[in-house]
Amino acid sequence: MSAPERIPPRSVTTAELLAQGELKVRGQIREASNAVLYCTVSYEGRDAYCVYKPVAGERPLWDFPDGTLAQREVAAYEVSEATGWGLVPTTVLRDGPYGEGMCQLWVEASPEDDGAGLLALVDDEEPAEGWKAIGFAEVGEGRTALLVHADDTRLRRLAVLDAVINNADRKGGHLLPTGEGRLYGIDHGVTFNADNKLRTLLWGWAGEPLTPEAVDVLTSLRDGLASGAPLATRLAELITTAEIDATRDRVEAMLASGKHPEPGGEWPAIPWPPV
């Protein structure tokens, strides 16, 4: 009699781990403006580090409804996944030690490249080859320097994503390059406002034609945002109908122009502080 066939254990997905695992708080990230807790999460033999941002720890903002930042973080992840670019770490909404909140996989930035290779201040009037100009910045003692970012495909994809989700706070410290060559963006609580609030350091391509890849992605997003489509249905659980409509409008506007958006003028274009 032959032995019964052994069924290999099921592989736990990162989303399942974050959503269903046991969450233990290990510390607090003090520099953040809202409550950001550094945690471990464990589920069916798999463990990971993560960030947990409870809704109860969100600071009220005048231009965003109270208690909605965690949902916006999850919505940004959902749109990122729909692009196929994977620019936002896995993010879920779940209950935790301090109530409902956002839980996001911890990404360890490469110590060899903490973002210095992506942003720089230079004493030149024009950016060097391989760099794009953001604008001039005061650096003290009456001096100004040119703020630049790398002409990097990963950053350009992120600039498109930020335009879609209307990111009001894309700072240098929100860029996490990894040792494997990946780039992640984090901190997407102030996104999806129905009004134009795009504030970013990634203005280097403003007014330039979108890449064919970006046009394909935006076309796919347009389909995914159609009423009743899976992405639109998922976003309806996280943001308002008006905000979904505004997201559709931004995608349509980019496809119609064929260009990266430019600063609108009605809102500061660059976040402060920029890092």
SVG drawing of the C-alpha trace seen along z (x, -y; Angstrom):
<svg xmlns="http://www.w3.org/2000/svg" viewBox="-21 -87 49 89">
<polyline fill="none" stroke="black" stroke-width="0.4" points="0.0,0.0 1.5,-3.3 1.8,-6.2 -0.7,-9.0 0.4,-11.9 1.6,-14.8 0.0,-18.1 2.5,-20.9 1.6,-23.7 -0.2,-26.6 1.9,-29.7 0.6,-32.7 0.4,-35.9 1.8,-39.1 -1.7,-40.6 -3.0,-37.7 -0.1,-38.0 -0.8,-41.7 -4.5,-41.4 -4.9,-38.3 -1.6,-38.0 -1.0,-38.7 0.2,-42.3 2.6,-43.3 3.8,-46.8 7.6,-47.1 8.1,-50.9 6.9,-54.2 8.4,-56.3 8.6,-59.7 9.3,-61.8 5.9,-61.2 3.1,-63.8 0.6,-61.1 0.8,-57.9 3.1,-55.5 3.9,-52.2 6.6,-49.8 5.3,-46.3 5.8,-42.6 3.1,-40.5 2.9,-36.7 0.6,-34.3 0.8,-30.5 4.5,-30.4 5.3,-33.5 6.6,-36.7 7.4,-40.2 8.0,-43.7 5.3,-46.3 4.0,-49.8 0.6,-50.2 -1.1,-53.6 -4.3,-53.6 -7.1,-55.9 -7.3,-57.0 -3.8,-58.5 -4.5,-60.6 -4.1,-64.4 -7.1,-66.3 -6.5,-68.2 -8.5,-71.2 -8.8,-69.9 -9.3,-66.1 -12.2,-64.5 -11.2,-63.2 -10.4,-59.6 -9.9,-58.9 -6.1,-58.8 -5.7,-55.1 -8.3,-54.3 -6.5,-56.6 -3.2,-54.8 -4.9,-51.5 -6.5,-53.1 -3.1,-54.3 -1.8,-50.7 -4.8,-49.4 -4.2,-51.9 -0.4,-51.1 -1.2,-47.4 -3.6,-48.2 -0.7,-49.9 1.4,-46.8 4.4,-48.9 4.2,-47.8 5.3,-51.1 3.6,-51.0 4.4,-48.3 1.5,-45.9 -1.0,-47.8 -4.3,-46.6 -6.9,-48.0 -7.4,-46.0 -8.1,-46.1 -5.1,-46.4 -4.1,-47.1 -5.4,-50.7 -8.3,-50.1 -8.7,-50.1 -5.8,-51.4 -3.5,-50.9 -1.0,-48.1 1.9,-48.2 4.8,-45.9 8.0,-47.4 10.5,-48.1 14.2,-48.4 15.8,-51.1 19.3,-50.2 21.9,-51.8 24.1,-52.3 21.3,-54.4 19.2,-56.2 17.7,-58.5 20.9,-60.5 21.2,-59.1 17.7,-60.3 17.7,-63.9 20.4,-66.6 21.1,-70.3 23.6,-71.6 25.3,-75.0 24.4,-75.2 21.8,-77.0 20.9,-73.9 20.7,-70.2 23.5,-67.9 22.9,-65.1 20.8,-62.4 19.1,-64.9 15.9,-66.9 15.3,-70.3 12.7,-70.8 13.4,-74.5 15.6,-76.7 15.7,-76.5 17.1,-78.7 20.0,-77.0 21.0,-79.7 23.0,-82.9 21.2,-84.3 22.3,-81.4 20.2,-79.4 20.8,-76.1 19.1,-74.1 17.0,-71.2 17.2,-68.2 16.0,-64.7 17.4,-61.8 16.0,-61.1 15.0,-57.7 12.4,-55.4 11.2,-54.4 10.7,-58.0 8.9,-58.8 6.4,-56.0 5.9,-57.3 5.3,-60.8 2.5,-59.3 1.0,-57.5 1.2,-60.6 -0.7,-62.6 -3.4,-59.9 -3.9,-59.7 -3.4,-63.5 -0.6,-63.1 -0.4,-66.2 2.9,-65.3 5.6,-63.5 8.7,-64.3 12.2,-62.9 11.9,-61.0 8.9,-59.1 11.2,-57.4 12.6,-54.0 15.1,-52.5 16.0,-48.9 19.2,-46.9 17.3,-44.8 16.9,-47.9 13.2,-48.5 11.8,-51.8 8.8,-52.2 6.8,-55.3 5.2,-55.5 3.0,-57.9 -0.1,-58.3 -2.5,-59.5 -3.1,-62.9 -4.3,-61.6 -7.4,-61.4 -8.7,-64.8 -11.4,-65.9 -9.6,-69.3 -6.2,-69.6 -3.6,-69.3 -0.7,-67.7 2.5,-68.6 5.6,-66.8 9.4,-66.9 8.9,-65.0 8.1,-67.9 11.1,-67.3 8.9,-65.9 6.1,-68.5 4.7,-69.2 6.7,-66.5 5.0,-63.8 4.1,-60.6 6.0,-57.5 4.1,-54.8 4.3,-52.6 2.5,-55.3 -0.2,-55.8 -0.9,-52.0 -1.1,-52.0 -3.4,-55.0 -5.6,-53.4 -5.8,-50.3 -6.6,-52.4 -9.4,-54.2 -11.0,-50.8 -10.4,-49.7 -12.1,-52.9 -15.2,-52.4 -18.4,-52.1 -18.7,-48.5 -15.1,-47.5 -13.1,-45.8 -10.8,-48.7 -13.7,-51.2 -15.6,-48.8 -12.7,-48.4 -12.0,-52.1 -15.7,-52.7 -15.0,-50.9 -12.2,-53.4 -12.9,-56.9 -16.0,-58.9 -17.8,-58.8 -16.7,-62.4 -13.1,-61.4 -13.4,-58.4 -15.0,-60.7 -12.1,-63.1 -9.6,-60.3 -11.3,-59.3 -11.1,-62.9 -7.4,-63.1 -6.7,-59.9 -8.8,-61.2 -7.0,-64.6 -3.6,-63.0 -4.7,-60.7 -6.2,-63.7 -3.1,-65.9 -0.6,-63.0 1.7,-64.9 2.8,-64.9 0.7,-67.5 2.2,-70.9 1.8,-72.8 -1.7,-74.4 -0.7,-77.5 -3.7,-77.4 -1.7,-75.2 2.0,-75.2 3.6,-72.8 6.4,-71.6 5.9,-70.2 7.7,-71.8 10.1,-70.7 11.0,-68.9 12.6,-65.9"/>
</svg>
